[in-house]
Every structure is written in structure tokens, then in C-alpha cells.
Amino acid sequence: MSTLQPELDRSEADTTAFVVLDADDRILRVGPGLHDRFGAFVGQVLWGRLPGAEPLYGPHFDEARETGRTVEFTVYYAAEVKRIRATPGAEDLTVHIWPIGVLDVRTLATLAESLQTMELELSNRASEPPGRPAPASPRAPL
Amino acid sequence: MAVTVEQTLPSLTLDADDTIVDVGLAARAVFGASLGESVWERFPDAKPLYGPHYERVRRTGEPTEFVQFFRGQVGWVRVVPDDGGRGRITLSWRILHVLDTLTVESLLRSIAEAIELLGRWDVQLSRQRTRELLRVIEGGT
């Protein structure tokens, strides 16, 4: 994968790409869209599958649980920029994951271009009001 | 700093058309199935980075070595003209650095390390070429 994935708006997004977590971030259920990636790990703590991700995702998950409101954020992790939506339920948290782009490490030039796009993407998203749907954007190198 | 060419380094031999005609033992797991294929079919985006070095070795008949960033790795590559002639060259390589892309922090740190490594090797190889050139000049006088 070498270029930015076209961003998915809500109508196009894979709404089956989700995991449901308990209060200890243990995986309770996995949507079909993430079954290949997480299906085998139901019952395990999410962070065991995503080393180093807890400081990036965890505070947002905590915020969703504490406020009872859906929290959306954009994060870079494992060479991908992703849009995450954490929706609290009565006793669980549903986490949807929409990939936005993949870091292009083919050459120093593509890497530099990727970093610029990534920085722009992350800073744009950081300034968005929470819960705003992700707008569609043209394919571009990340 | 210098990489000693050992028999255990992975290696490939290319013919004049950059078709893979031999695969060293240490490279067989990865390249064994590519025997008979053009190396650029396997790595099309590598041609502008590596191709000029290969052409120079064929043109001059002199071995060369360089470091290159490609697909998230910094690799040292040595290219020598093959004894069989007819434009054949043998490449051997060693991975010096693999980009850590896990988090933004590790990525930025790793990129800085890669760039620093590339710079150090460029200086080292440049000095080495200068010394070789001086030896040639001294030998010629």
C-alpha cells in the first residue's frame, strides 16, 4: 500500500469495522470488517494486540466512558492514519476504525510527502469539533 | 563502519538485462522463486535508485558500494562485475536500519536515525572512493 486511501465518509465507510470492548478493554465482539485482524483475539485485552497503542487510544476511550458520549479522533499508529469513533454502551464500548491513509515508505521522497500529508491530516482533524463526520477527500500520498 | 563481504550475505546475480540469473544461498528464501525474472518486475520503484549504480558498474567494470533507503529500510549494497562478463553483475547487501513506524514518536526518531546513518555512510564511502582514486593516481605516477 503506497498511497493515501480515499477517506471514507459515513455513507461509504465500512460500518462493520468495529470491535466491542468491556470496561477493561477486553475484546467482547468483532465486526465482520475487522474479523481477519481481531477475530481470533476475542477475550483478550486489545492492547495485547496493539503494542504501544494504549497511550494513544486509551484516554479517548476513557473519555467516552466517563462522559457517556461518542468520541471521535484521528490517530497515527503502525504506519496508518485512522479515524476512530468510540461509542459507549451500557456496559461496553464500540470502537469503529476507518483507515485514512498508509505511510508510504518506498523512498525518502515518498516518505517525506507522506509525512507532510499525515501532519496536515492530523492537524486538520485535531481542530475539528468532536463527532463531526469525516468528509471525503481525494486520494493523495500520505 | 565498513561492511565485510561475507559468504553469508544475501546476493543476486543479474544479467545485462537485469534478469535474476543466480540467487545466493542466503537470499533463496526471499528471491528463490524470482529466478529468471527481471529484478525491476519485482521492485519496479527501485529502478531509479539502484539502476544507475548497476549501469555504472557495467560501464566501468569497477565494483561499487552505496547505501540506500528503500521500502522502509536503509541497506548497504555492493555491486561487483561478475567474472562471467557479458554485463553480469552480482549484488550483495545488508540491512542497516529498519524504520520503526509504530508511533509518531518512534517514526520520527527512526527517520532521524536513518538519515544520520545515510549521511555517515555517504561520508565514509566518499572517503573510501577518494582514497582509491588517490591510490590509482599514485600508482600511475
Interface residues (C-beta under 8 A of the other chain):
Chain A: P51 G52 L56 Y76 Y77 A78 A79 L103 V105 R106 T107 L108 L111 L115
Chain B: D45 L49 F69 F70 R71 G72 L99 T101 L102 T103 V104 S106 L107 I111
